[in-house]
Amino acid sequence: MQRTGMGSPQFGQTPPPVRRERLAWWYALTAPPDPGPTASPHERDQVRRARLASIILLGLFVVLVPSIPIDLADFPTLLITMIIFITSLISVFLNRRGNINAVGYLLTLALVTGVAFIIINEPQGQLDFYYIPLYDLLIMPLLIAAALLPPINMFVIAVINSLFIGIDLAVQPPAANFAFFAPHGRISSDGYGVLLRPILLQVLVAIVLYLLVQSISRANQRADLAEKMAELERLEAERAHQLEDGVAQVLQVHVQISNGNFRARVPYLQNPQLWQIGNSLNTMIARLERFAQADAQLGQVQNAAHQLAMALRQARSGTPFRWPAPSGTPVDEVLDVVAGPQPPPGPLLGGPR
């Protein structure tokens, strides 16, 4: 057979060995099993997201576990580390059960809470100018949402982060080196820059991630469609191969029948429609075989009856004759009545009995 499509193997060739993924052991512990090649596009997307969540959880464990001994000297940081660590353990259980959205919401909530807790618990409870870059850490929940949640959630998280930034700048007491408000309670020009920079960063990152996720989603849909098309081409080629092989077997049986071999039969064919024809042909061959046997037996009866008639005519005319030998046909019963028991072959007699 010819190739059925781009990258599809030819019939009779051994398929290439499946490459085992390096993180297969981790996927087996933390992600749902592979649904197989017959899975729907939605199930494939769930598996992809679950495996991505497994990689994110593995990265969190790699970062969190070594930091626990270091954070023992700082209780607030240790508390946040343990909250994120416990949340990650719960997420492993949920991810294994296929609750990908729940994993995304839990991790997002844990990271937003952790970053907010760190910012609020700055030294002396005051908002220091040097801690402003911590607002940029709120990008991490956006990345988690882009990887695990429906795209619209990124804008929701960006709005929540922006509200937290604005409320924190307005409510938390500023340190001496931080002049967010000008005299008379108005926001200073530097304050506007401090307020707008992290908020604009949230909006821009959310837009870029949304477009990126949408592009990846469309690419995955095209890949799934191409894979489905390749599978359909393979199945169609397999059916064509079965049809060609079945037609050849049926034709061979026809040739044997035409040569008088009524014992030929069509073997079981994998193509259901063609097997119906083959099964019907086998039934017809069986009937033809019985007809052939009946025809052969009729020929034997006619031959035995002809020989018996010749013997009777010779006996009637007084010509020496010999009774025909038993033929294994119903004529033998007539022969027994007419001639009586005769040793085969019958004796040569001089006249009628």
Helices and strands as residue ranges (DSSP letters): H 24-30, H 41-70, G 71-73, H 75-96, H 100-120, G 123-125, G 129-138, H 139-148, H 152-171, G 183-185, H 189-258, H 272-317, H 331-339
